[in-house]
Amino acid sequence: MPREYPRKLRIGELLQRELAELILREVKDPRVQRVTVTAVDVAPDLSHARALISVLGAEAPQPEVVQALNHAAGFLRHELGRRLKLRSIPELRFSYDETLDRAARLEALIARANAPAQGDDKPS
């Protein structure tokens, strides 16, 4: 298991907070609405960062949202450079976080498994 470095984790959390703020307030693309930054994974050498996003209420298809954010990655990196006191800002890549979708599917499967069978509700 790779070792997690405290500085790497702190920078990831800082980037997550700042990206969430920038996406909310500065990105004007209509495809990017109700986006939540769920996590930011920073490379050990701090040169690259992968931001995981989720879209609240799946109105826009996720590939379009990810594409729009990857298109705006240069702008977001520049704004992060203006806001943060870091020697270098990592290159940004955005990916869709499927954790919430998987959790919803598992919940539905569990609910279906726990639901009484249609023939079981007759009194004995």
C-alpha contacts under 8 A as a table, 3 or more apart, distances in Angstrom:
res1	aa1	res2	aa2	distance
4	E	8	K	7.37
4	E	9	L	7.32
5	Y	8	K	5.25
5	Y	9	L	6.34
5	Y	44	P	7.70
6	P	9	L	5.07
6	P	10	R	6.13
7	R	10	R	5.05
7	R	11	I	6.10
8	K	11	I	5.24
8	K	12	G	6.13
8	K	42	V	6.28
8	K	43	A	7.62
8	K	44	P	6.59
8	K	46	L	7.13
9	L	12	G	5.01
9	L	13	E	6.25
9	L	42	V	7.58
10	R	13	E	5.18
10	R	14	L	6.14
11	I	14	L	4.97
11	I	15	L	6.01
11	I	42	V	7.56
12	G	15	L	5.14
12	G	16	Q	6.11
12	G	39	A	7.65
12	G	40	V	5.15
12	G	41	D	5.98
12	G	42	V	5.77
12	G	49	A	7.86
13	E	16	Q	5.00
13	E	17	R	6.35
13	E	39	A	7.62
13	E	40	V	6.86
14	L	17	R	5.32
14	L	18	E	6.24
15	L	18	E	5.15
15	L	19	L	5.78
15	L	40	V	6.87
15	L	80	L	7.96
16	Q	19	L	5.27
16	Q	20	A	6.11
16	Q	37	V	6.27
16	Q	38	T	7.54
16	Q	39	A	6.23
16	Q	40	V	5.67
16	Q	51	A	7.52
17	R	20	A	5.32
17	R	21	E	6.40
18	E	21	E	5.10
18	E	22	L	6.10
18	E	80	L	7.22
19	L	22	L	4.99
19	L	23	I	5.91
19	L	37	V	7.26
19	L	76	L	7.38
19	L	80	L	7.76
20	A	23	I	5.32
20	A	24	L	6.14
20	A	36	T	6.60
20	A	37	V	5.72
21	E	24	L	5.20
21	E	25	R	6.12
22	L	25	R	5.25
22	L	26	E	5.16
22	L	27	V	6.78
22	L	76	L	7.13
22	L	79	E	7.90
23	I	26	E	5.72
23	I	27	V	5.12
23	I	32	V	7.80
23	I	35	V	7.66
24	L	27	V	6.68
24	L	33	Q	7.79
24	L	34	R	7.90
24	L	35	V	7.76
27	V	32	V	7.41
27	V	72	A	7.73
28	K	32	V	7.65
29	D	32	V	5.59
29	D	68	A	7.30
30	P	33	Q	6.51
31	R	60	A	6.74
31	R	64	E	6.94
31	R	65	V	5.73
31	R	68	A	6.91
32	V	35	V	6.45
32	V	65	V	5.68
32	V	68	A	6.98
32	V	69	L	7.38
33	Q	55	V	7.70
34	R	55	V	5.85
34	R	56	L	5.53
34	R	57	G	7.97
35	V	53	I	6.56
35	V	54	S	5.84
35	V	55	V	4.68
35	V	56	L	6.41
36	T	53	I	5.48
36	T	54	S	5.27
36	T	55	V	6.21
36	T	56	L	7.36
37	V	40	V	7.63
37	V	51	A	6.77
37	V	52	L	5.90
37	V	53	I	4.48
37	V	54	S	6.58
38	T	51	A	7.63
38	T	52	L	5.57
38	T	53	I	5.44
38	T	54	S	6.77
38	T	97	D	7.38
39	A	51	A	5.87
39	A	52	L	5.22
39	A	53	I	7.29
40	V	49	A	6.47
40	V	50	R	5.59
40	V	51	A	4.31
40	V	52	L	6.13
41	D	49	A	5.52
41	D	50	R	5.17
41	D	51	A	6.39
42	V	46	L	5.89
42	V	47	S	7.72
42	V	48	H	6.01
42	V	49	A	4.27
42	V	50	R	6.45
42	V	90	P	7.77
43	A	46	L	5.01
43	A	47	S	6.28
43	A	48	H	5.44
43	A	49	A	6.06
44	P	47	S	7.88
45	D	48	H	7.87
46	L	49	A	7.28
46	L	89	I	7.81
46	L	90	P	5.85
47	S	88	S	7.82
47	S	89	I	7.28
47	S	90	P	4.52
47	S	91	E	6.18
48	H	90	P	4.54
48	H	91	E	4.58
48	H	92	L	6.16
48	H	93	R	7.77
49	A	90	P	5.71
49	A	91	E	5.96
49	A	92	L	5.13
49	A	93	R	6.32
50	R	92	L	5.99
50	R	93	R	4.83
50	R	94	F	5.72
50	R	95	S	7.03
51	A	92	L	7.10
51	A	93	R	6.14
51	A	94	F	4.84
51	A	95	S	6.23
52	L	94	F	5.99
52	L	95	S	5.02
52	L	96	Y	5.57
52	L	97	D	5.12
53	I	94	F	7.07
53	I	95	S	6.26
53	I	96	Y	5.08
53	I	97	D	5.32
54	S	96	Y	5.99
54	S	97	D	5.56
54	S	98	E	7.59
54	S	100	L	7.87
55	V	58	A	6.08
55	V	60	A	7.96
55	V	62	Q	7.26
58	A	61	P	6.74
58	A	62	Q	7.68
60	A	64	E	7.27
60	A	65	V	7.08
61	P	64	E	5.72
61	P	65	V	6.77
62	Q	65	V	5.08
62	Q	66	V	6.15
62	Q	96	Y	6.87
63	P	66	V	5.14
63	P	67	Q	5.98
63	P	96	Y	7.87
64	E	67	Q	5.01
64	E	68	A	6.08
65	V	68	A	5.10
65	V	69	L	6.22
66	V	69	L	5.16
66	V	70	N	6.08
66	V	94	F	6.01
66	V	95	S	6.16
66	V	96	Y	6.64
67	Q	70	N	5.13
67	Q	71	H	6.10
68	A	71	H	5.02
68	A	72	A	6.29
69	L	72	A	4.94
69	L	73	A	6.01
69	L	94	F	6.55
70	N	73	A	4.94
70	N	92	L	7.61
70	N	93	R	6.07
70	N	94	F	5.85
71	H	74	G	7.32
72	A	75	F	5.34
72	A	76	L	6.20
73	A	76	L	5.02
73	A	77	R	5.98
73	A	91	E	7.87
73	A	92	L	5.79
73	A	93	R	7.06
74	G	77	R	5.10
74	G	78	H	6.17
74	G	92	L	7.78
75	F	78	H	5.13
75	F	79	E	6.25
76	L	79	E	5.10
76	L	80	L	6.09
77	R	80	L	5.03
77	R	81	G	6.19
77	R	89	I	6.63
77	R	90	P	7.53
77	R	91	E	7.01
77	R	92	L	6.93
78	H	81	G	5.05
78	H	82	R	6.51
79	E	82	R	5.08
79	E	83	R	6.32
80	L	83	R	5.08
80	L	84	L	5.80
80	L	89	I	7.14
81	G	84	L	5.54
81	G	85	K	7.42
81	G	86	L	7.34
81	G	88	S	7.58
81	G	89	I	6.11
82	R	85	K	8.00
86	L	89	I	6.54
97	D	100	L	7.32
98	E	101	D	5.26
98	E	102	R	6.15
99	T	102	R	5.17
99	T	103	A	6.10
100	L	103	A	5.04
100	L	104	A	6.19
101	D	104	A	5.17
101	D	105	R	6.27
102	R	105	R	5.11
102	R	106	L	6.15
103	A	106	L	5.11
103	A	107	E	6.10
104	A	107	E	5.06
104	A	108	A	6.20
105	R	108	A	5.13
105	R	109	L	6.24
106	L	109	L	5.04
106	L	110	I	6.11
107	E	110	I	5.11
107	E	111	A	6.06
108	A	111	A	5.10
108	A	112	R	6.06
109	L	112	R	5.08
109	L	113	A	6.11
110	I	113	A	5.03
110	I	114	N	6.08
111	A	114	N	5.13
111	A	115	A	5.99
112	R	115	A	5.20
116	P	120	D	6.37
116	P	121	D	7.19
117	A	120	D	5.27
117	A	121	D	7.34
118	Q	121	D	6.36
119	G	122	K	6.68
